[in-house]
Amino acid sequence: MKIRQWEVWKTRPPGFEKDHWFVIISGQERLDSLRHPQINGLACFTLRGSPFKTDVVLNGADGFSSPTVCQCDLFFFLDKRKLHSSLGVVSWERQQQIKSKLREVFRL
């Protein structure tokens, strides 16, 4: 299974009761490495109400059937061996929004 940065995958990390969608943000070197099973992801949740200032809204162009937010203020460690059900790739526009939001939130 080939995993690429900016893809959306489903998994259940510690602390989650059920499987969830995550935008994969680790670099390709880590994603390709057999020595590094843990990668970084941003959790995605169905939009209910207004998004927070730290969220980026995703939609059909990003593979979601309903408005969804990508939370950009917390990285989750994911075990890449437990990823399943790829949804596709986040659109270029949303990639740029997420990058900008990460710089803003983490003051990079």
N, C-alpha and C positions, 0 to 999 in steps of 0.2 A: 504494500500500500504506500503510495507516494503522497506525502503531505506537503503543501506549499503555504508560504506566508500569505495571509489575507483570505484563505479559505475559511468556510464556516463548517464546523464539525460538531457532532453531538457526542457527549460523554457525561459521566457522573462523577465529578470530583468529590473528595471528602467534604462533608457538610451539606451536600445536596441530597434531597429525598428522591429525586428522579432525574433522568437524563435531561440535559440542557444543551442549548446551542452556544458555541463559543467561536469568536473570531480569533484565528491563530495569528499571533504577532511575533513569534520567535523568528530569528534569522534562519535562512535556508541551511547554513552549515550545521546548526543544532538539529534542525528537522531531519537532515540526512544522516546524522551521526548515530551509529549503533551503540555508542558509549553513553549517550545522553537520552534516557527515556523521558525525562521531564521537559516540558515545553511551557511557554506562556500563552495564555489566552484571555480574552475579554468576554465576559458573560453578556448574553443577549436575553432580553425579556420582552414579552408582549407589552406594547405601550398601553397603559391605562392612565388616562388623564394627561397631564402635561409632562413633558420630559424634564429632567433635572438639568441644571447648567453643565453638568459633567457628562451628559449623554449625547450620543449622536443617533439620529433617527435613521433606521434602515427600512427599505421597502422592497417591492417586487424586483427592482433592478439588482438587488443584493440577494435574491432568492427567497425572500419571505413573502408569505401570502397575506399577511396583515402587518400594519405598522409595528415596528419592533425597535427597541432601543439597545444600543451597545453602550454598556457602562464603561467609561474611560478612566475611572478613578481608582480601579483596583485590578491588579493582575492576578490570575489564578494559575497555580501550577497544575498542569494536566499531564497525565501519563499517556504519551502518544500511542502506546500499545493498546489502549482502551478506547481510542477514538473510533467512531463508526458513523455511518449515514452522512456523508458529505452533502452539503446543501448547495455548494458552488463557491464562487469567488465574490467578495465584496467589490462593488463597482469602483472604478478609479476615483470618481467624485467623492464617494464616501470614504475611500482610503485617505484622501487628502484631508477630509474633515476630521477623521480619527487622528491622523498625525498631528494636525493643528491642535486638537483638543488635548492630546497627550502632552504636547509642549506647554500648553496653557496650565493644565492641572498639575503637572509635575515641575513646572517652572524650568523647563529644559532650554 
